[in-house]
Amino acid sequence: MEVQAEMEASSSISLVAAVSYGIASMAMVFINKAVIMQYPHSMTVLTLQQLVTSLLIHFGRRMGYTRAKGIDLATAKKLLPVSIFYNANVAFALASLKGVNIPMYIAIKRLTPLAVLIAGVLFGKGKPTTQVALSVPLTAAGCVIAALGDFSFDLFGYGLALTSVFFQTMYLVLVEKSGAEDGLSSIEIMFYNSFLSLPFLSFLIIVTGEFPNSLSLLLAKCSYLPFLVILVLSLVMGIVLNFTMFLCTIVNSALTTTIVGVLKGVGSTTLGFVLLGGVEVHALNVSGLVVNTAGGVWYSYAKYRQKKAKPAKLMSDLEAHKK
């Protein structure tokens, strides 16, 4: 009974983490798109998000609102690759939103489960089930079909989005491994990630020429109240998204986080056709997105069935052991 109660509590935490990440992730796509449409300096936006996150956690720790530990040099070295891959993912994703509409952006990002599965096989997690192996190519095929019908096709934007998929895969795998091996909480990983990001991002905005022009433009834009509201929302949701993403990856797995990303993409794709503009509806484009979404849902269902079967087996093994 105690084991069953613990499993139910763990399932509740896993569900809350997954749902929270899904909502935050869906909202963040539209908020970032709205910001980038008015303010093209995506790297500066990312730097601000990480700076606000670092300061918030630091002062929260000093004031006793969080039990997150201070910076440890050995842990920082271990998490440096996580920070690099994370920032590379977000930087490429933000840059791709300049030339890729939201439905197609989400379709491309649905290729992440394929990359995570390949990474899982390479890292010795074993081969996927038949349903998973069939659903992933269907998702990829839908993405290709949709791209053929995308009148606003931007090769450079597509390349940036695909590069973002690679980096997202790498940091999700590393976050799962770091949280499991080092016993770090989601807030601690988020703190290390944002802190380690600042030197890297500061260097990039200077090298790319964004700074200091981006700062003067930002100050000018902030005098316009609607933009200021969107920018503040972007900074707040950046913190929420990072926290829920790391929490979901730690209490569930990297694969679960990608599944949630696929499912939230169903709603985002639908909303993307009517919000913020930039989408020309075409039969081939819509058909591809439908196939892409169907593959994503099938994949998610297959992984849900696979995960659901494991606790049942565990319970039967425990009961057999008691007998």
C-alpha contacts under 8 A as a table, 3 or more apart, distances in Angstrom:
res1	aa1	res2	aa2	distance
1	M	4	Q	5.02
1	M	5	A	6.12
2	E	5	A	5.09
2	E	6	E	6.17
3	V	6	E	5.15
3	V	7	M	6.20
4	Q	7	M	5.04
4	Q	8	E	6.20
4	Q	315	M	7.82
5	A	8	E	5.09
5	A	9	A	6.21
6	E	9	A	5.14
6	E	10	S	6.07
7	M	10	S	5.00
7	M	11	S	6.06
8	E	11	S	4.99
8	E	12	S	6.26
9	A	12	S	5.11
9	A	13	I	6.39
10	S	13	I	5.21
10	S	14	S	6.15
11	S	14	S	5.00
11	S	15	L	6.09
12	S	15	L	5.09
12	S	16	V	6.18
13	I	16	V	5.19
13	I	17	A	6.07
13	I	251	V	7.65
14	S	17	A	5.17
14	S	18	A	6.14
14	S	248	C	6.84
14	S	251	V	5.95
14	S	252	N	6.01
15	L	18	A	5.14
15	L	19	V	6.10
16	V	19	V	5.26
16	V	20	S	5.95
17	A	20	S	5.27
17	A	21	Y	6.14
17	A	244	T	6.15
17	A	247	L	6.25
17	A	248	C	4.94
17	A	251	V	7.74
18	A	21	Y	5.21
18	A	22	G	6.19
18	A	244	T	7.69
18	A	248	C	5.50
18	A	256	T	7.81
18	A	257	T	7.03
18	A	260	V	6.41
19	V	22	G	5.04
19	V	23	I	6.30
19	V	260	V	7.64
20	S	23	I	5.34
20	S	24	A	6.14
20	S	244	T	6.18
21	Y	24	A	5.17
21	Y	25	S	5.82
21	Y	241	L	6.38
21	Y	244	T	4.79
21	Y	245	M	5.57
21	Y	248	C	6.87
21	Y	257	T	7.99
21	Y	260	V	7.52
22	G	25	S	5.18
22	G	26	M	6.15
22	G	260	V	5.73
22	G	261	G	6.29
22	G	263	L	7.74
22	G	264	K	5.49
23	I	26	M	5.29
23	I	27	A	6.21
23	I	264	K	7.20
24	A	27	A	5.23
24	A	28	M	6.01
24	A	237	M	6.84
24	A	240	V	6.70
24	A	241	L	5.30
24	A	244	T	7.63
25	S	28	M	5.12
25	S	29	V	6.53
25	S	241	L	6.08
25	S	261	G	7.39
25	S	264	K	7.62
26	M	29	V	5.58
26	M	30	F	7.11
26	M	264	K	6.08
26	M	265	G	7.10
26	M	267	G	7.87
26	M	268	S	6.06
27	A	30	F	5.61
27	A	31	I	6.26
27	A	237	M	7.93
28	M	31	I	5.02
28	M	32	N	5.87
28	M	234	S	7.11
28	M	237	M	6.40
28	M	238	G	7.31
28	M	241	L	7.47
29	V	32	N	5.38
29	V	33	K	6.14
29	V	102	I	7.75
30	F	33	K	5.03
30	F	34	A	6.11
30	F	102	I	7.92
31	I	34	A	5.11
31	I	35	V	6.28
31	I	230	I	6.76
31	I	233	L	7.34
31	I	234	S	6.03
32	N	35	V	5.07
32	N	36	I	6.05
32	N	94	L	7.26
32	N	234	S	6.50
33	K	36	I	5.16
33	K	37	M	6.09
33	K	94	L	7.93
33	K	97	L	6.30
33	K	98	K	7.79
33	K	276	L	7.94
34	A	37	M	5.30
34	A	38	Q	6.83
34	A	230	I	7.42
34	A	276	L	7.17
35	V	38	Q	5.47
35	V	39	Y	5.73
35	V	40	P	7.85
35	V	227	F	7.40
35	V	230	I	6.57
35	V	231	L	6.56
35	V	234	S	7.77
36	I	39	Y	4.82
36	I	40	P	4.95
36	I	41	H	7.22
36	I	42	S	6.60
36	I	94	L	7.71
36	I	97	L	7.50
36	I	98	K	6.74
37	M	40	P	6.58
37	M	98	K	7.19
38	Q	227	F	7.74
39	Y	42	S	7.58
39	Y	218	L	7.60
40	P	98	K	7.61
41	H	44	T	5.63
41	H	45	V	6.70
41	H	210	E	6.62
41	H	214	S	6.29
42	S	45	V	5.12
42	S	46	L	6.32
42	S	91	A	7.06
42	S	94	L	5.92
42	S	95	A	6.33
43	M	46	L	5.07
43	M	47	T	6.16
43	M	91	A	6.28
43	M	201	L	7.22
43	M	204	L	7.70
43	M	205	I	6.24
43	M	210	E	7.80
44	T	47	T	5.00
44	T	48	L	6.22
44	T	205	I	6.54
44	T	210	E	7.30
44	T	211	F	7.86
44	T	214	S	6.91
44	T	215	L	7.89
45	V	48	L	5.18
45	V	49	Q	6.29
46	L	49	Q	5.06
46	L	50	Q	6.32
46	L	90	V	7.65
46	L	91	A	7.24
46	L	201	L	7.96
47	T	50	Q	5.25
47	T	51	L	6.11
47	T	197	S	7.93
47	T	198	L	6.61
47	T	201	L	5.94
47	T	202	S	7.10
48	L	51	L	5.04
48	L	52	V	6.10
48	L	235	L	7.22
49	Q	52	V	5.36
49	Q	53	T	6.21
49	Q	234	S	7.67
49	Q	235	L	5.01
49	Q	236	V	7.88
49	Q	238	G	6.01
49	Q	239	I	7.23
50	Q	53	T	5.03
50	Q	54	S	6.15
50	Q	194	S	4.81
50	Q	195	F	7.31
50	Q	197	S	6.98
50	Q	198	L	6.83
51	L	54	S	5.22
51	L	55	L	6.24
51	L	194	S	6.90
51	L	195	F	7.59
51	L	198	L	6.84
52	V	55	L	5.26
52	V	56	L	6.00
52	V	235	L	7.15
53	T	56	L	5.22
53	T	57	I	6.23
53	T	191	F	7.24
53	T	194	S	6.42
53	T	239	I	5.82
54	S	57	I	5.46
54	S	58	H	6.00
54	S	191	F	5.84
54	S	194	S	5.60
54	S	195	F	5.72
55	L	58	H	5.03
55	L	59	F	6.06
56	L	59	F	5.47
56	L	60	G	5.90
57	I	60	G	4.89
57	I	61	R	5.97
57	I	66	T	7.64
57	I	187	I	7.83
57	I	191	F	6.50
58	H	61	R	5.21
58	H	62	R	6.31
58	H	191	F	7.94
59	F	62	R	4.93
59	F	63	M	6.04
60	G	63	M	5.19
60	G	64	G	6.11
60	G	65	Y	4.98
60	G	66	T	5.84
61	R	64	G	5.12
61	R	65	Y	5.81
61	R	66	T	4.99
61	R	67	R	6.27
61	R	68	A	6.28
61	R	69	K	7.75
62	R	65	Y	7.72
64	G	67	R	6.91
68	A	185	S	7.71
68	A	187	I	6.56
68	A	188	E	5.45
69	K	188	E	6.86
71	I	75	T	7.73
71	I	76	A	7.01
71	I	192	Y	7.20
72	D	75	T	5.37
72	D	76	A	6.02
73	L	76	A	4.98
73	L	77	K	6.27
74	A	77	K	5.29
74	A	78	K	6.56
75	T	78	K	5.08
75	T	79	L	6.23
76	A	79	L	5.14
76	A	80	L	5.95
76	A	192	Y	6.59
76	A	196	L	7.64
77	K	80	L	5.25
78	K	81	P	7.10
78	K	178	S	8.00
79	L	82	V	5.16
79	L	83	S	6.46
79	L	178	S	7.46
79	L	189	I	7.88
79	L	192	Y	7.16
79	L	193	N	7.28
80	L	83	S	5.17
80	L	84	I	6.28
80	L	193	N	7.59
80	L	196	L	6.72
81	P	84	I	5.05
81	P	85	F	6.12
81	P	171	Y	7.71
81	P	174	L	7.93
82	V	85	F	5.35
82	V	86	Y	5.96
82	V	170	M	7.88
82	V	171	Y	5.13
82	V	174	L	6.08
82	V	175	V	6.59
82	V	193	N	7.06
83	S	86	Y	5.07
83	S	87	N	6.11
83	S	171	Y	7.72
83	S	192	Y	7.79
83	S	193	N	4.83
83	S	194	S	7.42
83	S	196	L	6.36
83	S	197	S	6.00
84	I	87	N	5.43
84	I	88	A	6.10
84	I	197	S	7.14
84	I	200	F	7.98
85	F	88	A	5.06
85	F	89	N	6.06
85	F	167	F	5.21
85	F	168	Q	6.90
85	F	170	M	6.48
85	F	171	Y	5.32
86	Y	89	N	5.14
86	Y	90	V	6.32
86	Y	167	F	6.78
86	Y	168	Q	6.55
86	Y	171	Y	5.70
86	Y	193	N	7.98
87	N	90	V	5.15
87	N	91	A	5.82
87	N	197	S	6.93
87	N	201	L	7.98
88	A	91	A	5.13
88	A	92	F	6.08
88	A	164	S	7.06
88	A	167	F	6.32
89	N	92	F	5.41
89	N	93	A	6.03
89	N	163	T	7.50
89	N	164	S	4.44
89	N	165	V	7.04
89	N	166	F	7.68
89	N	167	F	4.89
89	N	168	Q	5.35
90	V	93	A	4.95
90	V	94	L	5.96
90	V	164	S	7.02
91	A	94	L	5.31
91	A	95	A	6.14
91	A	164	S	7.88
92	F	95	A	5.07
92	F	96	S	6.03
92	F	160	L	5.30
92	F	161	A	6.32
92	F	163	T	6.80
92	F	164	S	5.23
93	A	96	S	5.13
93	A	97	L	6.49
93	A	160	L	6.72
93	A	161	A	5.55
93	A	164	S	5.54
94	L	97	L	5.33
94	L	98	K	7.29
95	A	98	K	5.72
95	A	99	G	7.89
95	A	157	G	7.46
95	A	160	L	6.95
96	S	99	G	5.73
96	S	100	V	5.90
96	S	105	Y	7.83
96	S	156	F	7.84
96	S	157	G	4.54
96	S	158	Y	6.81
96	S	159	G	7.93
96	S	160	L	5.26
96	S	161	A	5.43
97	L	100	V	5.06
97	L	101	N	6.64
97	L	102	I	7.36
97	L	105	Y	7.22
97	L	157	G	7.25
98	K	157	G	7.29
99	G	154	D	5.94
99	G	156	F	7.78
99	G	157	G	5.09
100	V	104	M	6.52
100	V	105	Y	5.92
100	V	152	S	7.62
100	V	153	F	7.35
100	V	154	D	6.58
100	V	157	G	5.70
100	V	158	Y	6.89
101	N	104	M	5.65
101	N	105	Y	6.04
101	N	152	S	7.98
101	N	272	G	7.75
101	N	278	G	5.91
101	N	279	V	6.16
102	I	105	Y	4.92
102	I	106	I	6.11
102	I	268	S	7.66
102	I	269	T	6.81
102	I	272	G	5.35
102	I	273	F	7.84
103	P	106	I	5.29
103	P	107	A	6.23
103	P	268	S	7.17
103	P	269	T	4.54
103	P	270	T	7.51
103	P	272	G	5.53
103	P	273	F	6.89
103	P	279	V	7.98
103	P	289	L	7.64
104	M	107	A	4.87
104	M	108	I	6.21
104	M	143	C	7.71
104	M	146	A	7.31
104	M	147	A	7.25
104	M	150	D	7.99
104	M	289	L	7.83
105	Y	108	I	5.29
105	Y	109	K	6.26
105	Y	158	Y	7.98
105	Y	161	A	6.89
106	I	109	K	4.96
106	I	110	R	6.21
106	I	265	G	6.00
106	I	268	S	7.55
106	I	269	T	6.75
107	A	110	R	5.20
107	A	111	L	7.36
107	A	142	G	7.91
107	A	143	C	5.54
107	A	265	G	7.85
107	A	289	L	6.75
107	A	292	N	6.51
107	A	293	T	7.75
108	I	111	L	5.66
108	I	143	C	6.21
108	I	158	Y	7.88
108	I	161	A	6.73
108	I	162	L	6.66
108	I	165	V	7.86
109	K	112	T	5.68
109	K	161	A	7.18
109	K	162	L	7.44
109	K	165	V	6.02
110	R	113	P	6.63
110	R	139	T	7.09
110	R	140	A	7.83
110	R	261	G	7.51
110	R	262	V	5.71
110	R	265	G	7.89
110	R	292	N	7.82
110	R	296	G	6.97
111	L	114	L	5.41
111	L	115	A	6.66
111	L	136	V	7.81
111	L	139	T	7.06
111	L	140	A	6.18
111	L	165	V	7.02
112	T	115	A	5.04
112	T	116	V	6.08
112	T	165	V	5.48
112	T	166	F	7.43
112	T	168	Q	7.41
112	T	169	T	6.34
112	T	258	T	6.65
113	P	116	V	4.90
113	P	117	L	5.99
113	P	136	V	7.29
113	P	255	L	6.91
113	P	258	T	5.83
113	P	259	I	7.15
114	L	117	L	5.19
114	L	118	I	6.27
114	L	136	V	5.91
114	L	137	P	7.99
115	A	118	I	5.13
115	A	119	A	6.12
115	A	165	V	7.60
115	A	166	F	6.94
115	A	169	T	6.23
116	V	119	A	4.97
116	V	120	G	5.98
116	V	169	T	5.50
116	V	173	V	7.55
116	V	254	A	7.70
116	V	255	L	6.66
117	L	120	G	4.90
117	L	121	V	6.28
117	L	128	P	7.29
117	L	255	L	7.82
118	I	121	V	5.20
118	I	122	L	6.27
119	A	122	L	5.01
119	A	123	F	6.07
119	A	169	T	7.72
119	A	173	V	7.90
120	G	123	F	5.08
120	G	124	G	6.22
120	G	125	K	5.02
120	G	126	G	6.99
121	V	124	G	5.13
121	V	125	K	5.26
121	V	126	G	5.25
121	V	127	K	6.05
122	L	125	K	7.49
128	P	132	V	6.02
128	P	133	A	6.00
129	T	132	V	5.31
129	T	133	A	6.08
130	T	133	A	5.03
130	T	134	L	6.21
131	Q	134	L	5.19
131	Q	135	S	6.04
131	Q	298	W	7.87
131	Q	299	Y	7.18
131	Q	302	A	6.00
132	V	135	S	5.17
132	V	136	V	6.21
132	V	298	W	7.88
132	V	299	Y	5.43
132	V	302	A	5.94
132	V	303	K	7.06
133	A	136	V	5.81
133	A	137	P	7.20
134	L	137	P	5.89
134	L	138	L	6.63
135	S	138	L	5.10
135	S	139	T	6.31
135	S	295	G	4.97
135	S	296	G	7.00
135	S	298	W	5.90
135	S	299	Y	5.12
136	V	139	T	5.13
136	V	140	A	6.38
136	V	295	G	6.42
136	V	296	G	7.33
136	V	299	Y	6.52
137	P	140	A	4.97
137	P	141	A	6.00
137	P	295	G	7.80
138	L	141	A	5.03
138	L	142	G	6.20
138	L	291	V	6.89
138	L	292	N	6.64
138	L	294	A	7.95
138	L	295	G	5.09
139	T	142	G	5.22
139	T	143	C	6.43
139	T	291	V	6.62
139	T	292	N	4.27
139	T	293	T	6.85
139	T	294	A	7.24
139	T	295	G	4.36
139	T	296	G	5.80
140	A	143	C	5.08
140	A	144	V	6.45
140	A	292	N	6.70
141	A	144	V	5.14
141	A	145	I	6.25
141	A	288	G	7.66
141	A	291	V	7.54
141	A	292	N	6.95
142	G	145	I	5.10
142	G	146	A	6.04
142	G	287	S	7.66
142	G	288	G	4.31
142	G	289	L	5.89
142	G	290	V	7.18
142	G	291	V	4.67
142	G	292	N	4.00
142	G	293	T	7.73
142	G	295	G	7.79
143	C	146	A	5.18
143	C	147	A	6.14
143	C	288	G	6.05
143	C	289	L	6.65
143	C	291	V	7.95
143	C	292	N	5.68
144	V	147	A	5.08
144	V	148	L	6.39
144	V	288	G	7.15
145	I	148	L	5.22
145	I	149	G	6.67
145	I	284	L	6.58
145	I	285	N	6.70
145	I	287	S	7.40
145	I	288	G	4.57
145	I	289	L	7.81
146	A	149	G	5.23
146	A	150	D	6.24
146	A	284	L	6.13
146	A	285	N	4.09
146	A	286	V	6.61
146	A	287	S	6.80
146	A	288	G	3.97
146	A	289	L	5.63
147	A	150	D	5.01
147	A	153	F	7.01
147	A	285	N	6.68
147	A	288	G	7.66
148	L	284	L	7.11
148	L	285	N	6.95
149	G	282	H	6.27
149	G	283	A	7.35
149	G	284	L	4.76
149	G	285	N	4.19
149	G	286	V	7.93
149	G	288	G	7.94
150	D	153	F	5.29
150	D	280	E	7.40
150	D	282	H	7.50
150	D	285	N	5.70
151	F	280	E	6.63
152	S	278	G	7.96
152	S	279	V	7.56
152	S	280	E	7.42
153	F	158	Y	7.93
154	D	157	G	5.17
154	D	158	Y	6.14
155	L	158	Y	5.10
155	L	159	G	6.13
156	F	159	G	5.06
156	F	160	L	6.30
157	G	160	L	5.12
157	G	161	A	6.28
158	Y	161	A	5.10
158	Y	162	L	6.17
159	G	162	L	5.19
159	G	163	T	6.15
160	L	163	T	5.11
160	L	164	S	6.19
161	A	164	S	4.95
161	A	165	V	6.47
162	L	165	V	5.06
162	L	166	F	6.72
163	T	166	F	5.26
163	T	167	F	6.55
164	S	167	F	5.20
164	S	168	Q	6.01
165	V	168	Q	5.10
165	V	169	T	6.20
166	F	169	T	5.26
166	F	170	M	6.47
167	F	170	M	5.14
167	F	171	Y	6.34
168	Q	171	Y	5.41
168	Q	172	L	6.12
169	T	172	L	5.33
169	T	173	V	6.29
170	M	173	V	5.37
170	M	174	L	6.23
171	Y	174	L	4.93
171	Y	175	V	5.89
172	L	175	V	5.12
172	L	176	E	6.21
172	L	249	T	7.08
172	L	254	A	5.17
173	V	176	E	5.31
173	V	177	K	6.31
173	V	254	A	5.73
174	L	177	K	5.05
174	L	178	S	5.96
175	V	178	S	5.05
175	V	179	G	5.97
175	V	246	F	7.14
175	V	249	T	6.96
175	V	250	I	7.27
175	V	254	A	7.70
176	E	179	G	5.44
176	E	180	A	6.21
176	E	249	T	5.74
176	E	250	I	5.54
176	E	253	S	6.06
176	E	254	A	5.87
177	K	180	A	5.30
177	K	181	E	6.01
178	S	181	E	5.29
178	S	182	D	5.65
178	S	183	G	7.55
178	S	184	L	7.32
179	G	182	D	5.64
179	G	183	G	5.28
179	G	184	L	5.05
179	G	185	S	6.89
179	G	186	S	7.87
179	G	189	I	7.85
179	G	250	I	5.69
180	A	183	G	5.64
180	A	184	L	7.61
180	A	250	I	6.98
184	L	188	E	6.08
184	L	189	I	6.43
185	S	188	E	5.22
185	S	189	I	6.34
185	S	247	L	7.63
185	S	250	I	7.93
186	S	189	I	5.22
186	S	190	M	6.05
186	S	243	F	6.13
186	S	244	T	7.93
186	S	246	F	5.13
186	S	247	L	4.94
186	S	250	I	7.14
187	I	190	M	4.96
187	I	191	F	6.03
187	I	243	F	6.36
187	I	246	F	7.97
188	E	191	F	5.00
188	E	192	Y	6.21
189	I	192	Y	5.19
189	I	193	N	5.96
189	I	246	F	7.30
190	M	193	N	5.00
190	M	194	S	6.10
190	M	242	N	6.55
190	M	243	F	6.45
190	M	246	F	7.15
191	F	194	S	5.34
191	F	195	F	5.99
192	Y	195	F	5.15
192	Y	196	L	5.89
193	N	196	L	5.38
193	N	197	S	6.04
194	S	197	S	5.04
194	S	198	L	6.62
195	F	198	L	5.76
196	L	199	P	6.67
196	L	200	F	7.38
197	S	200	F	5.34
197	S	201	L	5.95
198	L	201	L	5.19
198	L	202	S	5.86
199	P	202	S	5.15
199	P	203	F	6.14
200	F	203	F	5.32
200	F	204	L	6.40
201	L	204	L	4.97
201	L	205	I	6.23
202	S	205	I	5.45
202	S	206	I	6.42
203	F	206	I	5.37
203	F	207	V	6.15
204	L	207	V	5.07
204	L	208	T	5.88
205	I	208	T	5.32
205	I	209	G	6.12
205	I	210	E	5.08
205	I	211	F	5.57
206	I	209	G	5.21
206	I	210	E	6.16
206	I	211	F	5.24
206	I	212	P	7.68
207	V	210	E	7.78
208	T	211	F	7.94
209	G	212	P	7.56
209	G	213	N	7.83
210	E	213	N	5.95
210	E	214	S	5.27
211	F	214	S	5.27
211	F	215	L	6.38
212	P	215	L	5.34
212	P	216	S	6.65
213	N	216	S	5.30
213	N	217	L	6.17
214	S	217	L	5.14
214	S	218	L	5.99
215	L	218	L	4.98
215	L	219	L	6.24
216	S	219	L	5.21
216	S	220	A	6.31
217	L	220	A	5.06
217	L	221	K	6.07
218	L	221	K	5.02
218	L	222	C	6.10
219	L	222	C	5.20
219	L	223	S	7.05
220	A	223	S	5.77
220	A	224	Y	7.87
221	K	224	Y	5.63
221	K	227	F	6.74
221	K	228	L	7.41
222	C	225	L	6.63
222	C	227	F	6.33
222	C	228	L	4.94
223	S	228	L	7.27
224	Y	227	F	5.67
224	Y	228	L	6.31
225	L	228	L	4.97
225	L	229	V	6.20
226	P	229	V	5.23
226	P	230	I	6.40
227	F	230	I	5.10
227	F	231	L	6.06
228	L	231	L	5.05
228	L	232	V	6.16
229	V	232	V	5.25
229	V	233	L	6.16
230	I	233	L	5.01
230	I	234	S	6.09
231	L	234	S	4.94
231	L	235	L	6.33
232	V	235	L	5.11
232	V	236	V	6.19
233	L	236	V	5.14
233	L	237	M	5.84
234	S	237	M	5.20
234	S	238	G	5.89
235	L	238	G	5.11
235	L	239	I	6.70
236	V	239	I	5.38
236	V	240	V	6.45
237	M	240	V	4.82
237	M	241	L	5.77
238	G	241	L	5.18
238	G	242	N	6.15
239	I	242	N	5.29
239	I	243	F	6.19
240	V	243	F	5.23
240	V	244	T	6.13
241	L	244	T	5.30
241	L	245	M	5.88
242	N	245	M	5.14
242	N	246	F	6.12
243	F	246	F	5.42
243	F	247	L	6.01
244	T	247	L	4.96
244	T	248	C	5.88
245	M	248	C	5.19
245	M	249	T	6.15
245	M	257	T	7.10
246	F	249	T	5.11
246	F	250	I	6.09
247	L	250	I	5.23
247	L	251	V	6.06
248	C	251	V	5.48
248	C	252	N	5.55
248	C	253	S	6.97
248	C	256	T	7.62
248	C	257	T	6.16
249	T	252	N	5.28
249	T	253	S	4.55
249	T	254	A	5.04
249	T	255	L	7.97
249	T	256	T	7.10
249	T	257	T	5.79
250	I	253	S	5.98
250	I	254	A	7.84
252	N	256	T	6.11
252	N	257	T	7.56
253	S	256	T	5.17
253	S	257	T	6.45
254	A	257	T	5.21
254	A	258	T	6.52
255	L	258	T	5.17
255	L	259	I	6.28
256	T	259	I	4.94
256	T	260	V	6.26
257	T	260	V	5.21
257	T	261	G	6.28
258	T	261	G	4.86
258	T	262	V	6.29
259	I	262	V	5.06
259	I	263	L	6.36
259	I	296	G	7.87
259	I	299	Y	7.73
259	I	300	S	5.47
260	V	263	L	5.13
260	V	264	K	6.13
260	V	300	S	7.94
261	G	264	K	5.37
261	G	265	G	6.17
262	V	265	G	5.08
262	V	266	V	7.09
262	V	293	T	7.87
262	V	296	G	5.70
262	V	297	V	7.25
262	V	300	S	7.53
263	L	266	V	5.58
263	L	267	G	7.68
263	L	296	G	7.06
263	L	297	V	6.51
263	L	300	S	7.40
264	K	267	G	5.63
264	K	268	S	6.34
265	G	268	S	4.77
265	G	269	T	5.74
265	G	293	T	7.86
266	V	269	T	5.33
266	V	270	T	6.52
266	V	293	T	6.33
267	G	270	T	5.27
267	G	271	L	6.21
268	S	271	L	5.13
268	S	272	G	5.76
269	T	272	G	4.97
269	T	273	F	6.76
270	T	273	F	5.74
270	T	274	V	7.47
271	L	274	V	5.51
271	L	275	L	5.88
272	G	275	L	5.27
272	G	276	L	7.23
272	G	277	G	7.64
272	G	279	V	7.91
273	F	277	G	6.97
273	F	279	V	6.08
274	V	277	G	6.45
281	V	285	N	6.82
281	V	286	V	6.87
282	H	285	N	5.12
282	H	286	V	6.08
283	A	286	V	5.24
283	A	287	S	5.96
284	L	287	S	5.09
284	L	288	G	6.05
285	N	288	G	5.26
285	N	289	L	6.33
286	V	289	L	5.10
286	V	290	V	6.18
287	S	290	V	5.08
287	S	291	V	6.24
288	G	291	V	5.12
288	G	292	N	5.97
289	L	292	N	4.86
289	L	293	T	5.95
290	V	293	T	5.10
290	V	294	A	6.02
291	V	294	A	5.03
291	V	295	G	6.11
292	N	295	G	5.23
292	N	296	G	6.25
293	T	296	G	4.94
293	T	297	V	6.15
294	A	297	V	5.18
294	A	298	W	6.05
295	G	298	W	5.09
295	G	299	Y	6.00
296	G	299	Y	5.08
296	G	300	S	6.17
297	V	300	S	5.04
297	V	301	Y	6.12
298	W	301	Y	5.10
298	W	302	A	6.12
299	Y	302	A	5.12
299	Y	303	K	6.26
300	S	303	K	5.19
300	S	304	Y	6.07
301	Y	304	Y	4.98
301	Y	305	R	6.20
302	A	305	R	5.24
302	A	306	Q	6.18
303	K	306	Q	4.92
303	K	307	K	6.05
304	Y	307	K	5.17
304	Y	308	K	5.96
305	R	308	K	5.06
305	R	309	A	6.18
306	Q	309	A	5.38
306	Q	310	K	6.85
307	K	310	K	5.42
307	K	311	P	7.40
308	K	311	P	6.07
308	K	312	A	6.94
309	A	312	A	5.34
309	A	313	K	6.33
310	K	313	K	5.15
310	K	314	L	6.19
311	P	314	L	4.85
311	P	315	M	6.11
312	A	315	M	5.20
312	A	316	S	6.33
313	K	316	S	5.20
313	K	317	D	6.21
314	L	317	D	5.13
314	L	318	L	6.21
315	M	318	L	5.08
315	M	319	E	6.17
316	S	319	E	5.17
316	S	320	A	6.07
317	D	320	A	5.08
317	D	321	H	6.14
318	L	321	H	5.03
318	L	322	K	6.34
319	E	322	K	5.07
319	E	323	K	6.42
320	A	323	K	5.22
